[in-house]
Amino acid sequence: MSFEVRELRAGDASRCAELEQVLFPGDNPWPERVFSVEFAHPHTFYLGVFDTETDLMVGYAGLAMLGRPDDPEFEIHTIGVDPAYQRRGIGRHLMDQFTHTADTMGGPMFLEVRTDNAAAIAMYESFGFTTLTTRKNYYQPSGTDAFTMSRQPRTSSPERNGE
Ligand SMILES: CC(C)(COP(=O)(O)OP(=O)(O)OC[C@H]1O[C@@H](n2cnc3c(N)ncnc32)[C@H](O)[C@@H]1OP(=O)(O)O)[C@@H](O)C(=O)NCCC(=O)NCCS
């Protein structure tokens, strides 16, 4: 099985929404129109992983850049992998792209994750994320708590080091 990574466009929003229904059923899954708005936003970057045999999108993830370009912060807005394709390194590959971007730009990363989502937490910890705080009743309508996790960049940009 082989995969291709592409930047997502408006036409991919419906498949993202379809996957969200499966992956986040009790937590207000984003509909197609939310993905369309996210894709169009100038400071967000969405990637999809496609099965090259079927051209079906089997994973997606979105990163937002916040703050000034010379002092950015990054937020992972969402990440998900089709259950039939999980545990094959797709989530890790998407995270690699995003952490590389943040490291290259020298910015910290932030995200929220359900406190009971052991799989995602394990993945984030393996990328150096640590828990900053717990946000009560963050996810609705389930009322599940969230951890806010953060990760410092592995390298700083040369400009910020004065090199
Ligand atoms: C979290 C998620 C994106 C991981 O995607 P994936 O493609 O299955 O992940 P990978 O195969 O790349 O695994 C990456 C790491 O995640 C962790 N992980 C993934 N699934 C796991 C599981 N079932 N149990 C424990 N750890 C798990 C492991 O640390 C793994 O690294 P390893 O394979 O070296 O042990 C996927 O489980 C998913 O879509 N979950 C539902 C949506 C979701 O919870 N998104 C995150 C919202 S904050």
The ligand as an ORCA input file, in Angstrom:
! r2SCAN-3c Opt
* xyz 0 1
  C      -4.388      9.818     16.889
  C      -4.359      9.302     15.442
  C      -4.416     10.502     14.501
  C      -3.037      8.541     15.217
  O      -2.968      8.195     13.845
  P      -2.248      6.844     13.340
  O      -2.004      6.983     11.892
  O      -2.995      5.673     13.802
  O      -0.881      6.940     14.168
  P       0.521      6.283     13.824
  O       0.343      4.902     13.290
  O       1.313      7.229     13.004
  O       1.167      6.197     15.286
  C       1.820      7.312     15.855
  C       1.935      7.123     17.335
  O       0.660      7.336     17.951
  C       0.544      6.507     19.102
  N      -0.605      5.636     18.897
  C      -1.364      5.552     17.789
  N      -2.394      4.708     17.995
  C      -2.270      4.249     19.260
  C      -3.035      3.371     20.065
  N      -4.130      2.762     19.594
  N      -2.623      3.157     21.336
  C      -1.530      3.759     21.832
  N      -0.741      4.603     21.096
  C      -1.121      4.845     19.843
  C       1.827      5.744     19.222
  O       2.708      6.521     20.008
  C       2.310      5.735     17.786
  O       3.688      5.565     17.661
  P       4.297      4.068     17.495
  O       3.581      3.467     16.315
  O       5.731      4.340     17.251
  O       3.968      3.338     18.767
  C      -5.525      8.307     15.190
  O      -5.572      7.355     16.235
  C      -6.880      8.962     15.077
  O      -7.280      9.419     14.003
  N      -7.630      9.011     16.182
  C      -8.985      9.560     16.159
  C      -8.957     11.054     15.953
  C      -8.170     11.731     17.065
  O      -8.254     11.353     18.208
  N      -7.403     12.780     16.686
  C      -6.649     13.551     17.654
  C      -7.512     14.609     18.220
  S      -6.631     15.634     19.382
*
